[in-house]
Amino acid sequence: MLANTHDLIPIAAPDIGEEEEAAVLRVLRSGRLAQGPEVEALEQEFAEAAGLSHVVAVANGTLALQAALHTAGVRPGDEVLVPDFTFAATANAVIAVGAVPVFVDIDDHFLIDLDDAAAKVSEATTAVMPVHLYGLMVDMSALEAFASRHGLAIVEDAAQAHLARRGDRAAGGTGIGAFSLYATKNMTTGEGGFVTTGDEELARALRRFRNHGMVSRYEHTEWGLNLRMTDLAAAIGRVQLRKLPEATRRRRENAGYFSAHLPGFFVTPDVPDDAHHVFHQYVVRVPAETRDAVLAGFRDRHVGADVYYPTPLHHQKAFGGFARRDCPAAERAAAEVIALPVHARVGRGERERIVVAAVEIAEEMT
């Protein structure tokens, strides 16, 4: 925990301690460093914790998305519907399999707008990639119905949604899912990812693809890549997974405190009644013309507020070669959002400091 009011409250703070150190040392002494028993155990344990059928561990979250798209049958020249307001990895993975990202606007929850998606379906569209942004799941029942109407595969970008649920559905449990285990995620292996599916044959295909298409030693039945996770990373992940339920409870508690105590100047998240939001980020809206001043106000008060994400994907130079489609809600969100520290290491004193800072800033802005 932070010592005094002059210490920075960071936007992210991985909870790495002696248990993770011991786990890594155990693996180093074992001599089995990659794609071994630790990886297999982590896969099984995450499947049980998240309520998923098959989990395949890979080297990072972007590779998880790429493997998911490949295994879902997305091929060069295909179009994939991608929300415009998300991290670039979502679109980069589409490009990595030779497909074309088609940027779709968002709704009031920062999630893919299915009406706009329907307007952007073409004969070349083969998949839709919903992003469970900030830890809030898309309504997958509605999305599955949309995908069925248009004959689309579903690839869930669940990078920020470990243990999230919506109704009776678990994140990563519809179509093929992909999680990130990057250092700032709700649980981490440093770098790493999961691909998830309810289909046993797809799970076997994913396992072949991550290991050069091998079904046995030096027997390659199809092309593949090296996407393997190390046992060092998996050992860290197993400890992190044991901490995840309590860490998620703390995130949700912090988020509830903020929503109850932040002044009205800050538009706080609206969480659907059927959603178990895991708050990878706690994001508020402020008037666009004040955002820079608001950010400066938090940082002057040693609160590490930040912006996720300041530029919609269709305005990124990297994606300038793809057709630009109007996404006004994404543009508005990119101009208004601010994330406040909500992670599990934000204790009672820190969250009170954040609210006091917010009250002072709101008074200055109004």
PyMOL commands that set and color helices and strands:
alter all, ss='L'
color gray80, all
select helices_A, chain A and resi 18-30+37-50+61-71+89-96+114-119+133-135+140-150+200-209+231-261+288-300+313-315+317-319+328-336+348-365
alter helices_A, ss='H'
color red, helices_A
select strands_A, chain A and resi 54-58+79-83+100-104+125-128+153-157+165-166+169-170+176-180+193-197+214-216+219-220+275-276+282-285+337-340
alter strands_A, ss='S'
color yellow, strands_A
deselect
rebuild
show_as cartoon
